[in-house]
Amino acid sequence: MFTVGFCFGGRASFNQAARRHGLAGVIGFYGRVAPRDPGDDDAPVLLARAFACPVLGLFGGADPSITTEDRDSFRETLDRSGVPNDLVV
């Protein structure tokens, strides 16, 4: 079973990887991965160390709300945590 979401749903889909649902993978389209503000402790980049399934992230290169730095940080955290991932821009 996979989860799929777009925008807010993409972020929610990513985070399901940390919820121990036994998923085969999560897919997020344009899901924001960075914290929205300093109190946002539910950002996928912060939860990625606990992800228990592969991640597919699909992003738009010209999307100003999800920066290259945010995507790179997410990828690096997933890689360091041993989480299989493919982030496509």
Disulfide bonds with the S-S distance in Angstrom:
none
